[in-house]
């Protein structure tokens, strides 16, 4: 019984890193409708740059943190510019939303091209990182705790607990910002009502670019938090970020900021027990199995059910009422 409780507690604490990584994915995939396979690779390249500053120039922790966050944001700008060009003609955007079957097919084709492009950039960014630091293990500034807390027979790592608390606070803050601030309303309007957002005067291309870069900067923050506990970065870190974050985001519901916390807890606890039963290979296989199961389940829901479910989801859905969107448009000219 003691071992069961300890494994469950370890899985709960592991939810912190998973939730931090999944937040950027759920915002990018769920609200911007953009599938960025280079999400983890961009953070990995920036983390390698931070590790290079740390090892070659003894850069302090704040400098490394700033380098990783700003570097990931710049990589996100590069990915957005290459893979997600925003149409200049808003009438064309309107035809995609309300037009014929041909317009829908064209939109699907553009999504496939963007997906393939982000995959190519994933490979490119990983090769750049490995070229910068060819070693497999590269030191990263460590903030890991040296002692464990004890709760009776259970052991508790305070650094993991702090990471979980950071994830909860950040998720709740993002949820509040998206639901109750003008900036959050603009973000959701650009995602769900792009034509209407343009008609009320919002700078749609600029807002989409800023939102995409912000999700990438969030990935950089998550990468710093995770690597500071590990004390090293490896070439597998980009893949780890993409897979773990995607599983957590999809388990909680893409687009649901608070749902990422639930998905991360489920993933962490299931992996902890799978590792105890089947070893490290079983842990990794469990993550892939969960991802496959979620993809199959969501694929069977059908497009009509997904649309209805998004309206009632407690995540980052569209603006609540057209009047709010009109008021938001008036803010720009006040």
C-alpha positions as CSV (number, residue, x, y, z in Angstrom):
1,X,0.0,0.0,0.0
2,X,2.8,2.4,0.8
3,X,4.5,1.8,-2.6
4,X,1.2,2.4,-4.3
5,X,0.7,5.7,-2.6
6,X,4.3,6.8,-3.3
7,X,3.9,6.0,-7.0
8,X,0.7,7.9,-7.2
9,X,2.2,10.9,-5.4
10,X,5.2,10.8,-7.8
11,X,2.8,10.7,-10.8
12,X,0.9,13.7,-9.4
13,X,4.1,15.7,-9.1
14,X,5.1,14.7,-12.6
15,X,2.0,16.5,-13.8
16,X,3.7,19.8,-13.2
17,X,6.2,19.5,-16.1
18,X,3.5,17.9,-18.4
19,X,1.0,20.7,-17.7
20,X,3.6,23.5,-18.4
21,X,4.6,21.9,-21.7
22,X,0.9,21.3,-22.7
23,X,-0.2,24.8,-22.1
24,X,1.5,26.2,-25.1
25,X,0.2,23.4,-27.3
26,X,-3.4,23.7,-26.2
27,X,-3.3,27.4,-26.9
28,X,-1.7,27.0,-30.3
29,X,-3.6,23.9,-31.4
30,X,-6.9,24.6,-29.7
31,X,-7.3,28.3,-30.2
32,X,-5.2,29.3,-33.1
33,X,-6.0,26.0,-35.0
34,X,-2.4,25.7,-35.9
35,X,-0.5,22.3,-35.7
36,X,3.1,23.2,-35.0
37,X,5.2,20.0,-35.0
38,X,8.3,22.2,-34.4
39,X,7.0,23.2,-31.0
40,X,9.5,21.1,-29.0
41,X,12.4,21.5,-31.4
42,X,12.2,25.3,-31.2
43,X,12.4,25.1,-27.4
44,X,15.2,22.6,-27.6
45,X,17.3,24.8,-29.9
46,X,16.8,27.8,-27.5
47,X,17.7,25.5,-24.6
48,X,20.9,24.4,-26.4
49,X,21.8,28.1,-26.8
50,X,21.2,28.7,-23.1
51,X,23.3,25.6,-22.3
52,X,26.1,26.9,-24.6
53,X,26.1,30.2,-22.7
54,X,26.2,28.3,-19.4
55,X,29.1,26.0,-20.3
56,X,31.2,28.3,-22.5
57,X,30.7,31.7,-20.7
58,X,29.4,30.7,-17.3
59,X,26.3,32.7,-17.8
60,X,24.1,33.0,-14.7
61,X,20.6,31.5,-14.4
62,X,18.7,34.7,-15.2
63,X,20.6,35.2,-18.5
64,X,20.0,31.6,-19.5
65,X,16.3,31.9,-18.7
66,X,16.0,35.1,-20.8
67,X,18.0,33.5,-23.6
68,X,15.7,30.4,-23.8
69,X,12.4,32.3,-23.6
70,X,13.4,35.0,-26.1
71,X,15.1,32.5,-28.3
72,X,12.0,30.2,-28.4
73,X,9.9,33.3,-29.2
74,X,12.2,34.2,-32.1
75,X,12.1,30.6,-33.4
76,X,8.3,30.8,-33.2
77,X,8.3,33.9,-35.3
78,X,10.5,32.1,-37.9
79,X,8.1,29.1,-37.9
80,X,5.0,31.4,-38.2
81,X,6.6,33.3,-41.1
82,X,7.5,30.2,-43.1
83,X,4.6,27.9,-42.3
84,X,1.5,30.0,-41.5
85,X,1.4,33.0,-43.9
86,X,-1.7,35.0,-43.2
87,X,-3.9,35.9,-46.3
88,X,-3.9,39.6,-47.0
89,X,-7.3,39.5,-48.6
90,X,-10.0,39.2,-45.9
91,X,-12.6,38.5,-48.5
92,X,-10.7,35.3,-49.3
93,X,-10.8,34.4,-45.6
94,X,-14.5,35.0,-45.5
95,X,-15.0,32.7,-48.5
96,X,-13.1,30.0,-46.7
97,X,-15.5,30.2,-43.7
98,X,-18.8,30.5,-45.6
99,X,-17.9,29.5,-49.2
100,X,-18.2,26.4,-51.3
101,X,-16.8,22.9,-50.9
102,X,-13.8,24.0,-53.1
103,X,-12.8,26.6,-50.6
104,X,-12.9,24.1,-47.8
105,X,-10.8,21.7,-49.8
106,X,-8.3,24.5,-50.4
107,X,-8.2,25.2,-46.6
108,X,-7.5,21.6,-45.9
109,X,-4.7,21.5,-48.4
110,X,-3.1,24.5,-46.8
111,X,-3.3,22.8,-43.4
112,X,-1.5,19.7,-44.8
113,X,1.2,21.9,-46.4
114,X,1.7,23.8,-43.1
115,X,1.9,20.5,-41.2
116,X,4.5,19.1,-43.5
117,X,6.4,22.4,-43.3
118,X,6.6,22.4,-39.5
119,X,7.8,18.8,-39.7
120,X,10.6,19.9,-42.0
121,X,11.5,22.7,-39.6
122,X,11.5,20.3,-36.7
123,X,14.3,18.3,-38.4
124,X,16.1,21.5,-39.3
125,X,16.0,23.0,-35.8
126,X,17.1,19.7,-34.2
127,X,20.1,19.6,-36.5
128,X,21.0,23.2,-35.7
129,X,20.9,22.3,-32.0
130,X,23.1,19.2,-32.3
131,X,25.5,21.2,-34.5
132,X,25.8,23.8,-31.7
133,X,26.5,21.3,-29.0
134,X,27.4,17.8,-30.5
135,X,27.6,16.1,-27.1
136,X,24.7,13.9,-26.0
137,X,24.5,15.3,-22.5
138,X,24.9,19.1,-22.1
139,X,24.8,20.7,-18.6
140,X,22.0,23.2,-17.9
141,X,21.8,25.4,-14.8
142,X,20.3,23.3,-12.1
143,X,17.8,24.4,-9.5
144,X,16.9,20.9,-8.2
145,X,16.3,20.4,-4.5
146,X,19.0,18.5,-2.7
147,X,16.7,17.2,0.1
148,X,13.3,15.5,0.2
149,X,10.4,16.4,2.4
150,X,8.8,13.5,4.3
151,X,5.1,13.1,4.9
152,X,5.1,10.1,7.2
153,X,6.3,7.1,5.1
154,X,6.0,9.2,1.8
155,X,8.8,11.2,0.2
156,X,8.0,14.5,-1.5
157,X,10.4,16.6,-3.7
158,X,9.9,20.3,-3.0
159,X,11.1,21.3,-6.5
160,X,8.6,19.1,-8.2
161,X,5.9,20.5,-5.9
162,X,6.9,24.0,-6.8
163,X,6.7,23.2,-10.5
164,X,3.2,21.8,-10.1
165,X,2.2,24.9,-8.2
166,X,3.7,27.1,-11.0
167,X,1.7,25.1,-13.6
168,X,-1.6,25.5,-11.7
169,X,-1.1,29.3,-11.2
170,X,-0.1,29.8,-14.8
171,X,-3.1,27.8,-16.1
172,X,-5.6,29.6,-13.9
173,X,-4.1,33.0,-14.9
174,X,-4.2,32.2,-18.6
175,X,-7.8,31.0,-18.2
176,X,-8.8,34.2,-16.5
177,X,-7.0,36.3,-19.0
178,X,-8.6,34.6,-22.0
179,X,-12.1,34.8,-20.5
180,X,-12.2,38.2,-18.8
181,X,-9.8,40.6,-20.5
182,X,-10.0,42.5,-23.8
183,X,-6.8,40.9,-25.0
184,X,-8.2,37.4,-24.3
185,X,-11.4,38.3,-26.1
186,X,-9.4,39.5,-29.1
187,X,-7.4,36.2,-29.1
188,X,-10.5,34.1,-29.1
189,X,-12.3,36.3,-31.6
190,X,-9.4,36.0,-34.1
191,X,-9.5,32.2,-33.7
192,X,-13.2,31.6,-33.8
193,X,-14.7,34.6,-35.7
194,X,-11.9,35.8,-37.9
195,X,-14.1,37.6,-40.4
196,X,-16.1,39.3,-37.7
197,X,-12.9,40.3,-35.9
198,X,-11.7,42.0,-39.1
199,X,-15.0,43.7,-39.6
200,X,-14.9,45.4,-36.2
201,X,-11.4,46.7,-36.8
202,X,-9.1,44.2,-35.2
203,X,-5.7,43.7,-36.8
204,X,-6.2,40.0,-37.4
205,X,-2.8,39.1,-39.0
206,X,-0.8,41.0,-36.3
207,X,-2.9,39.4,-33.5
208,X,-2.4,35.9,-34.9
209,X,1.3,36.4,-35.1
210,X,1.6,37.8,-31.6
211,X,-0.5,35.0,-30.2
212,X,1.6,32.3,-32.0
213,X,4.8,33.8,-30.8
214,X,3.4,34.1,-27.2
215,X,2.6,30.3,-27.2
216,X,6.2,29.6,-28.3
217,X,7.6,31.9,-25.6
218,X,5.5,29.9,-23.1
219,X,7.2,26.7,-24.4
220,X,10.5,28.3,-23.7
221,X,9.5,29.1,-20.1
222,X,8.3,25.5,-19.7
223,X,11.6,24.2,-21.1
224,X,13.6,26.2,-18.6
225,X,11.4,25.0,-15.7
226,X,11.8,21.4,-16.7
227,X,15.5,21.5,-17.5
228,X,16.3,23.3,-14.3
229,X,15.2,20.3,-12.4
230,X,17.0,17.8,-14.7
231,X,20.3,19.8,-14.9
232,X,21.0,18.7,-18.5
233,X,19.5,18.8,-22.0
234,X,19.7,16.1,-24.6
235,X,18.8,15.8,-28.3
236,X,15.6,13.9,-27.3
237,X,14.2,16.9,-25.4
238,X,12.3,18.3,-28.3
239,X,10.5,15.0,-29.0
240,X,9.8,14.7,-25.3
241,X,8.2,18.1,-25.1
242,X,6.0,17.5,-28.2
243,X,4.8,14.0,-27.2
244,X,4.2,14.7,-23.5
245,X,2.6,18.1,-24.0
246,X,0.4,16.8,-26.8
247,X,-0.9,13.9,-24.8
248,X,-1.6,16.1,-21.8
249,X,-3.4,18.7,-24.0
250,X,-5.5,16.1,-25.8
251,X,-6.5,14.2,-22.7
252,X,-7.7,17.5,-21.2
253,X,-9.3,18.7,-24.4
254,X,-7.5,20.8,-26.9
255,X,-8.4,24.5,-26.3
256,X,-9.2,23.9,-22.6
257,X,-6.5,25.6,-20.5
258,X,-7.7,24.1,-17.2
259,X,-8.2,20.8,-18.9
260,X,-4.5,20.5,-19.5
261,X,-4.0,20.2,-15.7
262,X,-6.4,17.2,-15.7
263,X,-4.7,15.6,-18.7
264,X,-1.3,16.1,-17.1
265,X,-2.4,14.4,-13.8
266,X,-3.9,11.5,-15.7
267,X,-0.7,11.1,-17.8
268,X,1.6,11.4,-14.8
269,X,-0.2,8.9,-12.6
270,X,-0.7,6.3,-15.4
271,X,3.0,6.5,-16.4
272,X,4.2,6.2,-12.8
273,X,2.2,2.9,-12.4
274,X,3.2,1.7,-15.8
275,X,6.9,2.2,-15.0
276,X,6.5,0.2,-11.8
277,X,4.8,-2.6,-13.7
278,X,6.8,-2.7,-17.0
279,X,9.9,-0.5,-16.5
280,X,11.0,2.5,-18.5
281,X,9.9,1.0,-21.8
282,X,6.4,0.5,-20.4
283,X,6.3,4.2,-19.3
284,X,7.1,5.5,-22.8
285,X,4.8,2.9,-24.4
286,X,2.0,4.1,-22.2
287,X,2.3,7.7,-23.3
288,X,2.2,6.6,-27.0
289,X,-0.8,4.3,-26.3
290,X,-2.7,7.2,-24.6
291,X,-2.0,9.5,-27.5
292,X,-3.2,6.8,-30.0
293,X,-6.3,6.1,-28.0
294,X,-7.2,9.8,-27.8
295,X,-6.6,10.3,-31.5
296,X,-8.8,7.4,-32.4
297,X,-11.6,8.4,-29.9
298,X,-11.6,12.0,-31.2
299,X,-11.6,10.9,-34.8
300,X,-14.8,8.9,-34.2
301,X,-16.7,11.9,-32.7
302,X,-17.3,13.5,-36.1
303,X,-17.0,17.1,-37.0
304,X,-20.6,18.0,-36.0
305,X,-20.1,16.7,-32.5
306,X,-16.8,18.4,-32.1
307,X,-18.4,21.8,-33.0
308,X,-21.2,21.3,-30.5
309,X,-18.7,20.2,-27.8
310,X,-16.5,23.2,-28.3
311,X,-19.3,25.6,-27.5
312,X,-19.9,24.2,-24.1
313,X,-16.3,23.5,-23.2
314,X,-14.9,25.5,-20.2
315,X,-11.7,26.4,-22.1
316,X,-10.8,29.0,-24.5
317,X,-13.9,29.0,-26.7
318,X,-15.1,31.9,-28.8
319,X,-16.5,35.2,-27.7
320,X,-19.7,34.9,-25.7
321,X,-21.8,37.4,-27.5
322,X,-21.5,39.5,-30.7
323,X,-22.0,42.7,-28.6
324,X,-18.7,42.0,-26.7
325,X,-16.9,41.7,-30.1
326,X,-18.4,45.0,-31.2
327,X,-17.3,46.7,-28.0
328,X,-13.8,45.2,-28.4
329,X,-13.5,46.7,-31.9
330,X,-14.4,50.1,-30.6
331,X,-11.5,50.0,-28.1
332,X,-8.9,50.3,-30.9
333,X,-10.2,53.7,-32.0
334,X,-10.8,55.1,-28.5
